[in-house]
Amino acid sequence: MNLPLVDLYETDFYAWTQKQVQLLRQRDLNNLDIENLIEEIESLGKQEKRLIKIIKSFPQSVGKKQNQL
């Protein structure tokens, strides 16, 4: 089964990511699913930024809870 990349993105995300990695390693930029790749990279950056904010605020949250006890 050789689905177009956009279809693969919708039906099997992991397989899509592996195909993107393969194409990047081969420097085959013409066959990348550019639009979805951009969207996923942006999403990863936003997720990481939120996670860092949560991690940084965690000690403060724990301290507040301990003071309430």
C-alpha distances in whole Angstrom, upper triangle without the diagonal:
4,6,10,12,14,12,10,14,15,12,12,15,15,12,13,16,15,13,17,19,17,18,21,22,21,23,20,22,21,17,18,18,21,22,21,21,25,25,24,26,29,28,29,32,33,32,34,37,37,37,40,42,42,42,45,47,46,49,51,50,51,54,55,54,56,59,59,59
4,7,9,11,10,9,12,14,12,12,14,15,11,11,15,14,11,14,16,15,15,18,19,18,20,17,18,17,14,15,14,18,19,18,19,22,23,22,24,27,26,27,30,31,31,32,35,36,36,38,41,41,41,44,46,45,49,51,49,50,54,54,54,56,59,58,59
4,6,8,6,6,9,10,9,10,12,13,10,10,13,13,11,13,16,15,15,18,20,19,20,17,18,17,13,13,12,16,17,15,17,20,20,19,22,24,24,25,28,29,29,30,33,34,34,36,38,38,39,42,44,44,47,49,47,49,52,52,52,54,57,56,57
4,6,5,6,9,10,11,11,13,14,12,10,13,14,11,12,16,15,14,17,19,18,19,15,15,14,10,11,9,13,14,13,14,17,18,18,20,22,22,23,26,27,27,29,32,33,33,35,37,38,39,41,43,43,46,48,47,48,51,52,51,54,56,56,57
4,5,5,6,9,10,10,10,12,9,7,10,11,8,9,12,12,11,14,16,16,16,14,13,12,9,8,6,10,11,9,11,14,14,14,16,19,19,20,22,24,24,26,28,29,29,32,34,34,35,38,39,40,43,44,43,45,48,48,48,51,53,53,54
4,5,5,7,9,10,10,13,11,8,11,13,11,11,15,16,14,16,19,19,19,16,15,14,11,10,7,10,9,8,10,13,13,13,16,17,17,19,22,22,23,25,27,28,28,31,33,33,34,37,38,39,42,43,42,44,47,47,47,50,52,51,53
4,5,5,6,8,10,12,11,9,12,14,12,13,17,17,16,19,21,21,22,19,18,17,14,13,10,14,13,11,13,16,15,15,19,20,19,21,24,25,24,27,29,29,30,33,34,34,36,38,39,40,43,44,43,45,48,48,48,50,53,52,53
4,5,5,5,7,9,7,6,9,11,9,11,14,14,14,17,19,19,20,18,17,17,13,12,10,13,13,11,12,16,15,14,17,19,19,19,23,24,23,25,28,28,28,31,33,33,34,37,38,38,41,43,41,43,46,47,46,48,51,51,52
4,6,6,5,8,8,5,8,11,10,10,13,15,14,16,19,19,20,18,17,17,14,12,9,11,11,8,10,13,12,11,14,16,15,16,19,20,19,22,24,24,25,28,29,29,31,33,34,35,38,39,38,40,43,43,43,45,48,47,49
4,6,7,10,10,9,11,14,13,14,17,18,18,20,22,23,23,21,20,20,17,15,12,14,13,10,13,15,13,13,16,18,16,18,21,21,20,23,25,25,26,29,30,30,31,34,35,35,39,40,38,40,43,43,43,45,48,47,48
4,6,9,9,9,12,13,13,15,17,18,19,21,23,24,25,22,22,22,18,17,14,17,16,13,15,18,17,15,19,21,19,20,23,24,22,25,28,27,27,30,32,31,33,36,37,36,40,41,40,41,44,44,44,46,49,48,49
4,6,5,6,9,10,11,12,15,16,17,18,20,21,23,21,21,21,18,16,14,17,17,13,14,18,16,14,17,20,18,18,22,23,21,23,26,26,26,29,31,30,31,34,35,35,38,40,38,39,43,43,42,45,47,47,48
4,5,5,6,9,10,10,12,14,15,16,18,20,21,19,19,20,17,14,12,15,14,11,11,14,13,11,14,16,14,14,18,19,17,19,22,23,22,25,27,27,28,31,32,32,35,37,35,36,40,40,40,42,45,44,45
4,5,5,6,9,10,11,12,14,15,17,19,20,19,19,20,17,15,14,16,17,13,13,16,15,12,15,17,16,15,19,20,18,19,23,23,22,25,27,27,27,30,32,31,34,37,35,36,39,40,40,42,45,44,45
4,5,5,6,9,10,11,12,14,15,17,18,17,18,18,15,13,13,16,17,14,13,17,17,14,16,19,18,18,21,23,21,23,26,26,26,28,31,30,31,34,35,35,38,40,39,40,43,44,43,45,48,48,49
4,5,5,6,9,10,11,12,14,15,16,15,15,16,12,10,9,12,13,10,10,13,13,11,14,17,16,16,19,21,20,21,24,25,25,27,29,30,30,33,35,34,38,40,39,40,43,44,43,45,48,48,49
4,5,5,6,9,10,11,12,14,15,14,14,16,13,10,10,12,13,10,9,12,13,10,11,15,14,13,16,18,17,18,21,22,22,24,27,27,27,30,32,32,35,37,36,37,40,41,41,43,46,46,47
4,5,5,6,9,10,11,12,14,14,15,16,13,11,12,14,16,13,12,15,16,13,14,18,18,16,19,22,20,21,24,25,25,26,29,29,29,32,34,34,37,39,38,39,42,44,43,45,48,48,49
4,5,5,6,9,10,11,12,11,12,13,10,9,9,12,15,13,11,15,16,14,15,19,19,18,21,23,23,23,26,28,27,29,32,32,32,35,37,37,40,42,41,42,45,46,46,48,51,51,52
4,5,5,6,9,10,10,9,9,11,9,6,7,9,12,10,8,12,13,11,12,16,16,15,18,20,20,21,24,25,25,27,29,30,30,33,35,35,38,40,39,41,44,45,45,47,49,50,51
4,5,5,6,9,10,10,11,13,12,9,11,12,15,13,10,14,15,13,13,17,17,16,18,21,20,20,23,25,24,26,29,30,29,32,34,34,37,39,39,40,43,44,44,46,48,49,50
4,5,5,6,9,9,11,13,11,10,12,14,17,16,13,16,18,16,16,20,21,19,22,25,24,24,27,29,28,30,33,33,33,35,38,38,40,43,42,43,46,48,48,49,52,53,53
4,5,5,6,5,7,9,7,6,10,11,15,14,12,15,17,16,16,19,20,20,21,24,25,25,27,29,29,30,33,34,34,36,39,39,42,44,44,45,48,49,49,51,53,54,55
4,5,5,6,7,10,9,8,11,11,15,14,11,13,16,15,14,17,19,18,19,22,23,22,25,27,27,28,31,32,32,34,36,37,39,41,41,43,45,47,47,49,51,52,53
4,5,8,10,13,12,11,14,15,18,18,15,17,20,18,17,20,22,20,21,25,25,24,27,29,29,29,32,34,33,35,38,38,40,43,43,44,46,48,48,50,52,53,54
4,5,8,11,10,11,14,15,19,19,16,18,21,20,19,23,24,23,24,28,28,27,30,32,32,33,36,37,36,38,41,42,44,46,46,47,50,51,52,53,56,57,58
4,6,9,10,9,13,13,17,17,15,16,20,19,18,21,23,22,23,26,27,26,29,31,31,32,35,36,36,37,40,41,43,45,46,47,49,51,51,53,55,56,57
4,6,6,7,11,12,15,16,14,16,19,19,18,21,23,22,24,27,28,28,30,32,32,33,36,37,37,39,42,42,45,47,47,48,51,52,52,54,57,57,59
4,6,5,9,9,12,14,11,13,16,16,16,18,21,21,22,24,26,26,28,30,31,31,34,36,36,37,40,41,44,45,45,47,49,50,51,53,55,56,57
4,6,9,9,12,14,13,14,17,18,18,20,22,23,24,27,28,28,30,32,33,34,36,38,39,40,42,44,46,48,48,50,52,53,53,56,58,58,60
4,7,8,12,12,12,14,16,17,17,20,21,22,23,26,27,27,30,32,32,33,36,37,38,40,42,42,45,47,47,48,51,52,52,54,57,57,58
4,5,9,9,8,10,13,13,13,16,18,18,20,22,23,24,26,28,28,30,32,33,34,36,38,39,42,43,43,45,47,48,48,51,53,53,55
4,6,6,6,9,10,11,12,14,15,16,18,20,21,22,24,26,27,29,31,32,33,35,36,37,40,42,41,43,46,46,46,49,51,51,53
4,6,5,6,9,10,10,12,14,15,17,18,20,21,23,24,26,27,29,30,31,33,35,36,39,40,40,42,45,45,46,48,50,50,52
4,5,5,6,9,10,11,12,14,16,17,19,20,22,23,25,26,28,29,31,32,34,35,38,39,38,41,43,43,44,47,48,48,50
4,5,5,6,9,10,10,12,14,15,16,18,20,21,22,24,26,27,28,30,32,33,36,37,36,38,41,41,42,44,46,46,48
4,5,5,6,9,10,11,12,14,15,17,18,20,21,23,25,26,27,29,30,31,35,36,35,37,40,41,41,43,45,46,47
4,5,5,6,9,10,11,12,14,16,17,19,20,21,23,25,26,27,29,30,34,34,34,36,39,39,40,42,44,45,46
4,6,5,6,9,10,11,12,14,16,17,18,20,21,23,24,26,27,29,32,33,32,34,37,37,38,40,42,42,44
4,5,5,6,9,10,10,12,14,15,16,18,20,21,22,24,26,27,30,31,30,32,35,36,36,38,40,41,42
4,5,5,6,9,10,11,12,14,15,17,19,20,21,23,25,26,29,30,30,32,34,35,36,38,40,40,42
4,5,5,6,9,10,11,13,14,16,17,19,20,21,23,25,28,28,28,31,33,33,34,37,38,39,41
4,5,5,6,9,10,11,12,14,15,17,18,20,21,22,26,27,26,28,31,31,32,34,36,36,38
4,5,5,6,9,10,10,12,14,15,16,18,20,21,24,25,25,27,29,30,31,33,35,35,37
4,5,5,6,9,10,11,12,14,15,17,19,20,23,24,24,26,28,29,30,32,34,35,36
4,5,5,6,9,10,11,12,14,15,17,18,22,22,22,24,27,27,28,30,32,32,34
4,5,5,6,9,10,11,12,14,15,16,20,21,20,22,25,25,26,28,30,30,32
4,5,5,6,9,10,10,12,14,15,18,19,19,21,24,25,25,27,29,30,32
4,5,5,6,9,10,11,12,14,17,18,18,21,23,23,24,27,28,29,31
4,5,5,6,9,10,11,12,16,16,16,18,20,21,22,24,26,26,28
4,5,5,6,9,10,10,14,15,15,16,19,20,20,23,25,25,27
4,5,5,6,9,10,12,14,14,16,18,19,20,22,24,25,27
4,6,5,6,9,11,12,12,15,16,17,18,21,22,23,25
4,5,5,6,10,10,10,12,14,15,16,18,20,20,22
4,5,5,8,10,10,11,14,15,16,17,19,21,22
4,6,7,8,10,11,13,14,16,17,19,20,22
4,6,5,6,9,10,11,13,15,16,17,19
4,5,5,6,9,10,11,12,14,16,17
4,5,5,6,9,10,11,12,14,16
4,5,5,6,9,10,11,13,15
4,5,5,6,9,10,11,13
4,5,5,6,9,10,11
4,5,5,6,9,10
4,5,5,6,9
4,5,5,7
4,5,5
4,5
4
